[in-house]
Amino acid sequence: MPVLNRIAAYAEEMTGWRRHLHQHPELKFDCHQTAAFIVERLREFGVDEVHQGIATSGVVAIINGQGPGDTIGLRADMDALPMDEITGADYASTVAGKMHACGHDGHVTMLLGAAKYLCETRRFTGRVALLFQPAEEDGGGGEVMVQEGVMDRFGISQVYGIHNAPNVPFGKFVTTPGPLMAAVDTATVWVTGKGGHGATPHETVDPVVAITGMVGALQTIISRNLYALDELVLSVTQIHVGSASNIIAEEGWFCATIRTFTPEVRALVEQRFRSIVEGHAAAYGCTVRIDYELGYPPTVNHPAETDFAADVAREVSGEDGIDARANREMGSEDFAYMLEARPGAYLFLGTGPGAGLHHPAFDFNDEAAPVGASFFARLVERAQPLA
């Protein structure tokens, strides 16, 4: 695999960076220690500008090339997940209830490796903007960075990102033009009836019956309201009601995650969700309150930039090392906001066999970091080449 020789020489150092980050996970926007570690490395490399405190703890660093030109943005997310680690690694998380179970420590390491190489070589024109973003998992840090003006402030003309992909062949890139990942919305429904004794249900208004009716009927949105070739996932993931076998509860609640790709389907699902829930509540004599929260939009790759990124991936991983017309998937990603603001592309990088993302046994494959760093570096050199 043609990893850039200079970056290959960083492999041991990059492993050290990644494992340090893995031991010290931080959540949401509170990534201050992570940002401090990143800034220390960037100053060692000799970046030209460092801007801190963006989206609370985000960092933007600028590397100047040789001569005038555009600014290309490269993004890595920094935050971890609120869960306990079970890997048993000697570099496992030292913070109870927090771990890098999605590989963001690896994403930061890949971008740091590219930054070191680009600072040393500067074989490009224009500038590179390194975007280290907090709160991808929860909070929408990508949206906040865009709202705080990073695209205009730093003159970014196009933007790219990578996510590791366990159980995809090592070193293989996966992407597609157009929608790559879904929009994610969350609905929480509170149902109130009239509680009482389980032996006298006729004297109550049972929220359990109403909730079970709602949960079953909501699946008819997929089977009876949606065109068969459109894509939708509607999963009820929690139901909370009742406290004992002989008590009919006064109230209960449930929540669902909804994944869509188009504004039309997204709007249809919300409208039908509300109608079904409200109709069942009326039929069962309950009252209902719905909190329908619109989350991250779909992650939509720009076709020309996706084809360009795929060509760079072929250079790094070989002709068979890229699936450039992959199936889209129902996960979500707040890099979507950056792709709404600027043209660009998002890719997955296979890291080989291992526990899946968000699993307590997950661990990023350190051998993949030089591959991702080489991709970022060649992306810059080919997008903004020297004469």
N, C-alpha and C positions, 0 to 999 in steps of 0.2 A: 504494500500500500504506500503510495508516494506522499507520505507526510513530509513536509518541508524539513530538510536536514537540520536547519538551525533550531526549529521548534522541537524536533526529536531530541535534540540535546538538552532541552529544558525538562524532559519527562519526569526525572526524579524530583526536580524543584517543584513542578506543577503538582505532583502527588502530595508533596508536603503542604502546599497551599490548600489543596482540596481537603486534606484530612484535618488540618487546623480548623477550617471552616465547618467541617462536619462535627467537630467536637463542641462547637460554640454556636448552636442554632439560635435564631431569633425569629420572632413572628411579626406578621403584618407590617406596619410602618416602623416598628421599633427595631430597626436593623443598624443601630448606631455603631456597635462593635464591629460588625461585618464591614460597614462602610469605612471605618477607621483602618481596618486591615487592608482593604482595597486601596485606599488613598496612600497608605504607606508604600505599598508595592508600586503604585503608579508613579510616585515621586522618585522612587529608586530607578525606575525605567527611564525617566526623563521626559514625561509627557509635558506638553507646552502649557496647558491650562487644567486646573482642577476646580470644579464648582460643586459645592456640597450643600446639603440641606434641601435638596429639591424633592418635593413630595415627602417631606419630613426628614428622611434619611437617605434619599437617593443621591447618586453621584453622576456627574457628567464630566468626562475628561476629553480634552482635545489634543490630537496629534497632528501637527502640520506636515504636509508633504513638501515636495520640491516644486514650487511654482503655484500659480493660481489654479483654481478649479472648484468643483462642487464639494459638498460635505456629505459623506455617507455615514449613516447611523448604524451602530451595531449594539444590540441589546442583550443583557443578561439579567435574569431575576435573582433576588438575593434571599428571599424569605423561606422559612421552614414551615413545618406543620405541627399542630398541637397533639402529639402522640408520643408514646414511649417506644424506644428502640429495643429490638431483641436480636440484633446482629451478633453481639458478643465480640465485635471487633475491638482491638486495643485502642482504636481511635473513635470509639462510639461516642455518642452525645454525652456530654457531662452535665446537661441541664435536664432535670426531670420534667417529663411531659412535653418535651420539644425534640424534634429530630428532622434532619434533612431526608425526608422520605420521598421526595420528588426529584432529587438531583440538582437542585438549584446551586448547591455547592460546586457541582461539576460545571454548571453553566458559567458561573463566575470564573472558575479556573480556566475554562476555554477562552473566555474573553481576555483574561489577564495574560494568557500565553500569547494570544494574537497581539495584544498591546505591547508586550516586551519586544516581539519580533519587529513590529511596525516602527517602534521607536528606534531600534538599532539600524534598520535598513532604509526606511523612508523612500521606498521605491514606488512612489505614487504622487499624484498631483492633488491639489486641494487639501482637504482635511478629513480626518476621521473623528466622529463623535462617539465615544464609548458611553453607553447608557446603562448604568447599574441601577436597577429598579427594585424598590420594596413592594410588598403587599400584592403579589400576584395571586396567591392562594385565597386571600380574603381582603377585600378593601379596594381593589381596582387601582393599584398604584400606577399602572400604565395610563389609565385615564387621567389621574391627577397630574402626572408629568406632562401630558399633552395640554391639559387645562392651564398648567403653569407656564406654558409657552415654550417648551424646549425645542420644538420643531422650528419655530420662527426665530427664537433667540439665538440658536446656533446655526441657522441656515441649512438645516438638514433637508436634502433633496430626495433621499430614498433610505429605507430602513429594513434591516434584516435581523432575524433571530433563529435560534436553534433550541430544540428540546430533545433531551435524551429519550431513547425508546428501548427499554429492556425487552428481551425476547424477540427483537428484530435482529437479523444477522449483523454481527459486529462490523462497523464501518459503513453500513448501507444507509444512504439517505433516502427519505421518503417525503414526498410532497405532492401537491397538485395545484394547478391554477384555479382561481375561483374559490368558493367556500371550501375550507380545509377542516375547520372545527365549528361546532354549533354555538348558537346563542344559548345562554342558560338563564332561565327564569325560575323563581321559587314562589310557590303559593302555600300559605298557611291558613287553615280554616278552623275557626272556633265555632263549635255547635253547642247551643244551650237548650236544654229541655226542662223537664221537671223531675227531680230525683224522688226516690222512694224505696220501699221494700221490694226485694226481688220476688216475693211471694204475691205481690199485688200489682202487677205491671199495668193493669187497667187504670190505676190511679196515678200513673206517671206519664211523662213524655220522654221516651227512651232515646238518648242521643246515640247509643250504640247502633241501634237499628238504622237511624238516619245516616250515620257515618258509613256503615257498611254498604248501604245503598248508593251513597255518593261515590265511594271508591270504585265499585263495580261499574257504575254508569259512566264514569269519566273515561274509561277505556273505549267507549263507543265513539269518542272524538276521533280516535285513530281508525276504527273500523268502519264508521258510518259518516263522518264529516269531512274526511281528508281524502284527496285523490290518492289512489294506491301507489303512485310513483313518487309522491312527495315523502319527505322523511320527517318523522316525529318520534320522540321518546317522551312518554309521560309516566313517571314512576312515583307512586306514593311510597314514601320511604319511612314514615313514622305515623303511628296511631297511638294516642295516649287517652285512655278513658277508664274510669272505674277504679275501685280500691278494695273491693271484697266480693266474694261469690254471692252474697245475699243482699247486695246494695245495687240499685239502679242509679247510676250517677246523674248528677245535675247537668254536667257539661263534659265535653271532651274536645280534642283537637287532632288534626292530622296535617301533614305537610307533603308536598310533592315537588319534584324537580322536573322541569319541562325543557326539552332540547329541540331547537328548530334551526332552519337555515335561512328562511326568507321572511321579510316583514309581513307578507300576506298570511303565511301560515302562523306566524307568531301572533298576529292580531286575532285570527280565527280561533286559535286555541284559547286565548284569554276570554274572548266573548262566550265561547261554548262552555268553558270551565265555570264562569260565573253563572250562566243560565242553568246549568245542570245542578250546581250546588244550591243555588237559591230555590230552584224548583223542588228539589228533594226536601229542603228545609220546610217549605210551605206544605208539602204533601204530608210530612210527618209531624207537623205542628211545632217545629223548633224555630228558634231564631239563629241567625248565622252571621258571622263577621269574617270577611275575606281580606287577607293581606297578600296582594299579588305584586311581587317585586320583580321588575325587569332588571336583569343582571347584565353580564357581559354580552355584547353583540357577537354575531358570527365572525370568525377569523377568516377574512377573505383575501386570498393572495392575488396580486396583480399579475396578469398573464405574462407580460414581457419580462418583468423582474423575476418571475418564477422560472421561466425558461432560462434566463441568464444564470440564476443561482444553481439550477440543475446542471448546467454546463460546467460550472465551477466544481460542483460535487463530483462530476465524472472525472475531472482532472485529479481530484484528490483520491477518489475511491475506485476509479476504473469504470468502464462502460457499463458493467453489470452492477455497479455500486450505487445506482440511483433508480428509484421508481418514481418517475416524474408525473405519472398519471394515476396516483394511488386513490383508493376509496377514501372519501372524507369520513370523519369520525365524529361521535357525539360528545366528546369532551369539549371543554371550553378553555379560553385563554385570553387574558386581558391585553396581550399584544395586539388584539383586534383593534383597540383604540388607536394604536400607532399606525396600523395599516389603513384606518379610516382617514388619518391625517396626512399620510404620505404613501406613495407607491413603495412596494417592497414585497418580501416573501418570508414565510415561516417554514422551517423544515424540521423533520425528526431525524435523529442520528441513532442508528442501531448500536446498542451496547452489548449485545449477546445475551446468553441465558442468565436468568436471575429472578429474584422476587420482583413483582410488579410495582408500579408507582403507587404511592400512598399505603404500602404494606409495611408493617413494623420491621420486617426483615430486609427491606430494600437497602441497597448500597450502590452508589455510582461506580461504574467500572473505570478506574483511573487510566487504563490504556486508551480510552476513547478521547481523553482530553486533548492530546496532540492532534488527533484527527479533526476535531471541531475547531481548534485554534488554526490549523492549516487552512481549513475552509474559509474562516473569517479573513485570514491574511490574504489569500489569493483572491477572494471576493473584492477586497479593496484594490489590490494591484491591477486586477483586470477591469474593474469599473472605472478607475481613474489612473490609467497608465501614464508612465513617462513617455515623452515623445521619442 
